Amino acid sequence: MADPNPIDLQKALSGINYPAEKSALVERARQNKADDAIVSRLDGLKEQSYDGPDQVQKAVFSG
């Protein structure tokens, strides 16, 4: 399984309204049939509200 990339992440979160909690990000990714690697990365984020896609991307790819 390849590592997720920023484009795949944004596709996985298509249609989400920000700010969004971690649980909403994971649910949206599942609804959009995202790859398991993306869902796993989102599920590993800190429990907090994310203000926008840039903040989510930074959290996912910076660890």
C-alpha positions in Angstrom: 0.0 0.0 0.0 1.5 3.3 -1.0 1.7 6.3 1.3 -1.1 8.7 1.0 -0.5 12.0 -0.8 -2.0 15.4 -0.4 -4.2 15.1 -3.5 -5.7 11.8 -2.2 -6.3 13.4 1.2 -8.2 16.4 -0.3 -10.3 14.0 -2.4 -11.1 12.0 0.7 -12.3 15.1 2.5 -14.3 16.4 -0.4 -17.5 18.0 0.8 -16.6 18.4 4.5 -17.5 21.7 6.2 -14.8 23.3 8.4 -14.1 23.7 11.2 -14.4 19.9 11.6 -13.6 17.5 14.5 -11.3 14.5 13.9 -14.3 12.2 14.0 -16.0 14.1 11.2 -12.9 13.9 9.1 -12.6 10.2 9.5 -16.3 9.7 8.8 -16.2 11.9 5.6 -13.1 10.0 4.4 -15.0 6.7 4.8 -18.1 8.1 3.0 -15.9 9.1 0.2 -14.4 5.6 0.0 -10.9 6.8 0.8 -8.0 4.4 0.9 -7.4 2.7 4.3 -4.0 4.5 4.6 -5.8 7.9 4.5 -8.5 6.8 7.0 -5.8 5.4 9.3 -3.8 8.7 9.2 -6.9 10.7 9.9 -7.9 8.4 12.8 -4.4 9.0 14.3 -4.8 12.7 14.5 -5.2 14.5 17.8 -8.8 15.0 19.1 -9.4 18.7 18.1 -11.2 20.9 15.7 -9.4 21.5 12.4 -10.0 24.9 10.8 -9.4 24.0 7.2 -7.7 21.6 4.7 -4.3 23.2 5.2 -4.4 22.5 8.9 -5.5 18.9 8.3 -2.8 18.3 5.6 -0.1 19.7 7.9 -1.2 17.4 10.8 -1.4 14.3 8.6 1.9 14.7 6.8 4.0 16.2 9.6 3.1 13.5 12.0 
